[in-house]
Amino acid sequence: MEVIVMYSIGLIVISFIIAVTKSKLKGKAGEVTINHFLKKLDSNEYIIINDFLLHNEGNKKTTQ
């Protein structure tokens, strides 16, 4: 009985960790993919600006 409880707790913890990190991993994978394609652009014609934020006067928050 103890073994089943320990496995259940372990499964719950692993499921929680996967749920928390899944969106971050998807975001990082997307950034890597886009960065790969942006590097193929002609650097004499295009400028790549990373982490660019615009100030929004309407609600005093920033936007991407």
Phi, psi and omega in degrees: 000319179299321182296319179296319179295317181295317177297321179297315178297316178299318179296320178296316180296315179297319178298319179295316181297317179296317181297322182287319185271348185300314182292325178293321178293321177297317179297316179295319178298320178295318179296319179296318180296312180296318180299322178300314181287325179293327179294340179281346180288152179292118183290343176281341183253331185237145173243127180262124179245118180264150176051054182265125179243141177248139177278132181254111184294333185297312184236014175060026176247167176263161178224155179264000000 
